[in-house]
Structure formats: C-alpha cells, structure tokens
C-alpha cells in the first residue's frame, strides 16, 4: 500500500523523525520507515530510536560507514529498488547527512515527490559535507519544510520560495515530548560540570586541532564530561591525544538523558548543530567550536558564541553571562503535525 517513506540513518535524524512518525500514525497515513544503516552502533542508533519513540524500521539497508562516495553510492543503490518496490506517494528526508542526499536523489530521479524536513539551513561553508548535502537536497526536493524565518529567507534567495513552507522546527516537538523533570541523570551531574561533544571531521581529523580542543577543555573552571562520538574516540586514541584529568570521556548518551545533562550543566561546548539549538531552548550557554553556524538565531544575546579559531579564549567565553531575554525563533512544537497536514494536501 502506498504511503510516506520516511528515510533516516544517522543519530540526529532519529530525533527529527520521531515526532513526524507519530503524527503520521495519528493521521492514518501509512508510513514506510527506512533506516539506511549509516549509524549502526547501539548507542548511535537503536538506543536513540527507542528513546525518541521510533519503532523498528520496516527496512534497514545496512550500509554502514565508508568514504562519502562509497557510503552515498551504496545508499542510492539500495534505496532506488526499494522505492520501486514499495511505490510511496512521497519520500521524506531529514537534515543534511549522506542518508538525506541519497534518498532525495534516488526519489527525484524516479519522479517520486519528495519532502525535506529542516530545509533552508545554510552555514555558507562549502567545505562541510553537510552544507553540500543540504543545498543539493533543497534543490532536488518538491516540498521544503523550513523551521525558521531565516531558513525561509535562505530558500527565497535561492529561488525556491514556491516550494517552501514555514512549519517550525520538529526538534522543538521532540524536546517537548520529554519530561525533563523526571529523568534519571548520571550521579556526576549533581556537581558543577560542563557538557561537551565534538564530532566534525574538521575538528577530529587533524591531530593538532583535536589536541588543542582537548587541552582547552582541560583549562575550564569545572570538570568537562565529553560524550564522545565513535570517530572522536578513535581519533583521540590514534593520535595519542593527552587527556587532562578534568576531562572525562564518556560514551554517547541517549537523547533524553543528553538533554537532561545539558540542562544540568554550567554550559555546553560542542560542534553539533542540533545541540546548539537545544541548549538555546533550555537556556544553557553554548560555546560552539566552529567558525560559523547554520543556526545564527542562537547567537542572539550571546546564548551561543563561535569559538572555532580562538581556543585560547574558551575558558573566558564559557563563563560569560548571556542576556536574560531570548526570543523563540524555532516554533511552538507543532511542526510535525503541520508537516503531515501539508503532506495530506499533496497526496491524492
Ligand atoms: C554524520 C553526519 C553529520 C551528523 C552526524 C551525527 C554526514 C556527512 N554527516 O556524521 O551531519 O552531524 O552524523 O552523528 O552524513 N561510526 C561508528 N559507529 C556508528 C557510526 C559511525 O563507529 O554507528 C564511526 C565510523 O568510524 C565512521 C565515522 O564514525 O566512519 C563517521 O560516521 P559517518 O556516518 O560517516 O558520519 P558522522 O561523522 O557520524
């Protein structure tokens, strides 16, 4: 039976697809849930899926890790026959990973309508694989579900306004679905600490850069809990990076626990896109170890600051006091039902 093919593959996509999957179920539309297999470790995949209420996928393409060309190519090769076999009315993609571009390209070439959730984000840094993925996915897709006014304006500048719809951000829906007060948090979260995550190739793949980041984390005025992506862990080991006593390397946390830990922290240090925004919504100062952000809304009132090129300033930046007021540019938490309502208009 035709329906909506929801394609996920990497950790942030499970979070974004959770609310949409629930809204699809409530609408009565059939969902075909496809996991490309881009992320496969339990802590990067199954644990997060369970945490955000995603059911077991109908299909797991088992693609795994590889160079960009190999990984994306294997996905294309696997998604194309699946679209032909299942005949979805629309293929939905999320964010900016290799799973996103592969699904959008496979569907567009087969003339199957596509929707892109989290359309219109731009870092304007073409060296990021995600920037290439998001620009290409927006131009390939038929329905562009934009989370913010700024995303709408980016799409307008690229001549895509006719396909763009402002829906709000599905990550707000996901965050609202968690009861932060009744979470069980790790014991260490009772004392002052900073939370940190680092996973971008630009930060992990150069030995001097990663050593510089870890050293800077060691100079903060409280211990740092570093929730390490598998690539970061592997690179730190491979490069023999010296880890100061005050930097504690932990495994990646499930979604809800991570939100609770960020909320309990003195501040977040990250290069993740989604976490910058979650910290902003939770009212936690975020210091981003990059030179640019695709979420410039978070920079307002210094809730988020960019510290990519000046690691020596990190200790000074993390203790800043952001302005007390901050806007709510990400919507009120009903983006998923808005997206599904739009899909219903476009499915006969
Ligand atoms: C991908 C996304 C990135 C997103 C991130 C979230 C792309 C281009 N990038 O980056 O936008 O922010 O997911 O985490 O799609 N690995 C494991 N186990 C896993 C998954 C990965 O060990 O379950 C290791 C492998 O060594 C792999 C490396 O991490 O080669 C990178 O994984 P990959 O899926 O290529 O990209 P991410 O860095 O996770």
Boltz pocket constraint, residues with backbone or C-beta under 6 A from the ligand:
constraints:
  - pocket:
      binder: B
      contacts: [[A, 10], [A, 11], [A, 12], [A, 38], [A, 39], [A, 40], [A, 41], [A, 42], [A, 44], [A, 45], [A, 64], [A, 65], [A, 66], [A, 96], [A, 97], [A, 98], [A, 99], [A, 129], [A, 130], [A, 199], [A, 201], [A, 229], [A, 230], [A, 231]]
      max_distance: 6.0
